[in-house]
Amino acid sequence: MNSHSKLGHKESIETEKYGLKHALVPTLSLFTSCGTLFCCALPALLVTIGAGASLAGLVSTVPWLVTFSKYKVWTFALSGAMILIAGLMRWQARNMPCPADAAQAKACQRLRAISFYTYWLSAVVWIIGFFFAFIAVHVFY
């Protein structure tokens, strides 16, 4: 194996690690921001629209929801930190080149697009959850 093929293999491994890291963090931030919706935004929305009986049924079916609601400040802090970390990682990688190989470059561009949409979806979901958990209480009641 010559040094050029070793370098190409090393680039391929680094590309895979880059893709995994930059797809995993926005995906985790999406899941944590969805957790904020279940803990705090969904119950507030159900009470706001007058579906308190549905909320009671939901809480009896999913009792750990009460624990999430009890620690909503920590839930939102953790998910917000995850979203900020994902944003910083996206910012640092904004000018990184994709590999020269056409197939790897296409995969790189696809991962960047997925990462972009996942990141912004998680940020929007977090903002909606934050509104219903902390702001809507003062606005509507």
DAWO-V626176 format. One line per field, one symbol per residue. phi: phi as a letter, one per 20 degrees, with the letter a starting at -180 (. if undefined). psi: psi as a letter, one per 40 degrees, with the letter a starting at -180 (. if undefined). burial: 1 if it has 9 or more other ideal C-beta (glycine too) atoms within 8 Angstrom, else 0. A space follows every 50 residues. Layout:
phi = ???
psi = ???
burial = ???
This chain:
phi = .efffffffffffffffffffeeffffffffffffffffcffffffffen dfffffffffecfffffgffdfffffffffffffffffffffefdffeff ffffffffffffffffffffffffffffffgfeceffefed
psi = hidddddddddddddddddddeddddddddddddddddddddddddddef fddddddddddgdeddddddfdddddddddddddddddddddedehiiid hdddddddddddddddddddddddddddddddddddddde.
burial = 00000100001100100110111011111101111111111111111100 00001001100000100110010011011101101110110010000010 00011011101101110110111011011111101110000
